[in-house]
Amino acid sequence: MKIKIKKKVIDPVCGKRLDKDYVSRSAQYKDHPYCFCSPECHYKFIIDPEKFDKPRSVLIRILNRLIRNNRIPNRKTV
């Protein structure tokens, strides 16, 4: 089955923004398409898709990645 992919998507495992031309893997879960930046992220999702199905968990991973990359200040340093 062909999965429709938007122009810009977010990897639900690591929170990276992906262009649809650079999607490594994709999967369908609960009638929703998910795209991944690498086979590792795809594998983590396949093992436990329920963990990554919640929008809040994706937002938390994105914020944590931004903090790690020093793009937003950590709450402890503010």
C-alpha positions in Angstrom: 0.0 0.0 0.0 1.3 3.4 -1.0 1.6 5.9 2.0 0.8 9.5 1.3 3.5 11.8 2.8 3.3 15.5 3.3 6.0 17.8 2.1 7.5 18.3 5.6 7.2 15.6 8.3 8.6 15.0 11.8 10.2 11.7 12.8 8.1 10.6 15.8 11.1 8.8 17.4 13.8 11.5 17.4 11.8 14.6 16.5 13.8 15.5 13.4 12.1 17.5 10.7 12.3 15.7 7.4 11.7 16.6 3.8 9.6 14.0 2.1 12.5 13.4 -0.4 14.8 12.4 2.5 12.6 9.9 4.3 14.5 6.7 5.0 11.5 4.5 6.0 7.8 4.9 6.6 5.1 3.0 8.4 1.3 3.1 8.8 -0.1 2.8 12.3 -3.8 3.4 13.2 -4.4 4.8 9.7 -1.8 7.4 10.2 1.5 7.6 8.2 4.8 7.9 10.1 8.2 8.7 8.5 11.6 8.0 9.9 15.0 9.5 9.3 16.9 6.2 9.7 16.4 2.4 10.0 17.1 2.7 13.7 14.2 5.1 14.4 12.0 2.9 12.3 13.0 -0.1 14.3 12.3 1.6 17.6 8.9 2.6 16.4 8.0 -0.9 15.1 9.0 -2.4 18.5 6.7 -0.1 20.5 4.5 2.1 18.3 2.2 3.1 21.2 5.1 4.9 22.9 5.5 7.2 19.9 1.9 7.6 18.8 1.1 10.4 21.2 1.6 14.0 20.0 2.8 15.1 23.4 5.7 12.6 23.4 6.8 13.9 20.0 6.8 17.5 21.3 8.8 16.5 24.4 11.5 14.8 22.2 11.7 17.9 19.9 12.2 20.2 22.9 14.8 17.9 24.5 16.7 17.9 21.2 16.6 21.7 21.0 17.9 21.9 24.5 20.7 19.4 23.8 21.7 21.5 20.7 21.6 24.7 22.8 18.9 26.2 20.6 16.7 27.1 23.6 17.8 27.6 27.2 17.5 24.8 29.7 15.0 25.6 32.5 17.8 24.9 35.0 20.0 27.7 33.5 17.2 30.3 33.2 
